[in-house]
Amino acid sequence: MSEQISAAEPPPATVSAAGAAAYRRRMTTKQMEAEVFARATRAIRTAEQAEPLARARAVADNRRLWDAVHAAVMDPTNALPPSLRGQIAGVALAVLRECDQPSPDLGFVAEMNDLFAAGLWR
């Protein structure tokens, strides 16, 4: 029987490369996607108190993530229901607009990342 990782079992902070690879092999695709959002959130939260270059890098990385999300849900071959795809596209556009602001609300961006990560862990 295949063992699955639960949302309550994030990878340990200090883990070897081999251990990290083994952890990733046990994750579902949705859990891997959730981890991408979690990493983006960590970068944004760190950037809130960081120098401008680190902040700009975190915002740019989040912009790329949400650009990819938007492109994925706009793809006509996407298997999600059209209404869900539309809702996700709306959130993606809101995050992208925020990332394009001169002083983006990083709390909002992090919250959207957290919400999507939580939904993917289910």
Stockholm file with secondary structure:
# STOCKHOLM 1.0

chainA/1-122         MSEQISAAEPPPATVSAAGAAAYRRRMTTKQMEAEVFARATRAIRTAEQAEPLARARAVADNRRLWDAVHAAVMDPTNALPPSLRGQIAGVALAVLRECDQPSPDLGFVAEMNDLFAAGLWR
#=GR chainA/1-122 SS CCCCCCTTCCCCSSCCHHHHHHHHHTSCHHHHHHHHHHHHHHHHHHHTTSCHHHHHHHHHHHHHHHHHHHHHHHSTTCCSCHHHHHHHHHHHHHHHHHHTSSSCCHHHHHHHHHHHHHHHHC
#=GC SS_cons         CCCCCCTTCCCCSSCCHHHHHHHHHTSCHHHHHHHHHHHHHHHHHHHTTSCHHHHHHHHHHHHHHHHHHHHHHHSTTCCSCHHHHHHHHHHHHHHHHHHTSSSCCHHHHHHHHHHHHHHHHC
//
